[in-house]
């Protein structure tokens, strides 16, 4: 099971794919990839979710895993 985390953008708690950012103090904040792309224009999240903009949760995870190979 993937860890449950809170998305800093939408405040939803789940195990959906995230972009986790390590802050200068060593703490971490996590964004859903779609939230991060929308809120900040993050190139990493935008690239990773390309072609899967409407997918969430396990469907997005499956898309991301399929891109690894």
ZILIN-V312698 format. One record per backbone hydrogen bond with DSSP energy under -0.5 kcal/mol. CO is the residue of the C=O (numbers start at 1). NH is the residue of the N-H. E is the energy in kcal/mol with one decimal. If there is no record, write none. Layout:
BEGIN
CO,NH,E
CO,NH,E
END
This chain:
BEGIN
5,14,-2.0
6,30,-0.5
7,11,-2.2
12,7,-2.1
12,14,-0.6
14,5,-2.5
17,33,-1.2
18,20,-0.6
19,21,-0.5
19,31,-1.8
21,23,-0.6
21,29,-2.3
23,26,-2.7
27,23,-3.3
29,21,-3.2
30,8,-2.7
31,19,-2.5
32,36,-2.7
33,37,-2.2
34,38,-2.3
35,39,-2.9
36,40,-2.4
36,41,-0.7
36,42,-1.0
37,41,-1.5
42,46,-2.4
43,47,-2.5
44,48,-2.5
45,49,-2.1
47,50,-0.9
49,52,-2.7
52,55,-2.1
56,59,-1.4
56,60,-0.8
57,61,-2.5
58,62,-2.4
59,63,-1.8
60,64,-2.7
61,65,-2.6
62,66,-2.0
63,67,-1.1
64,68,-0.7
65,68,-0.9
END
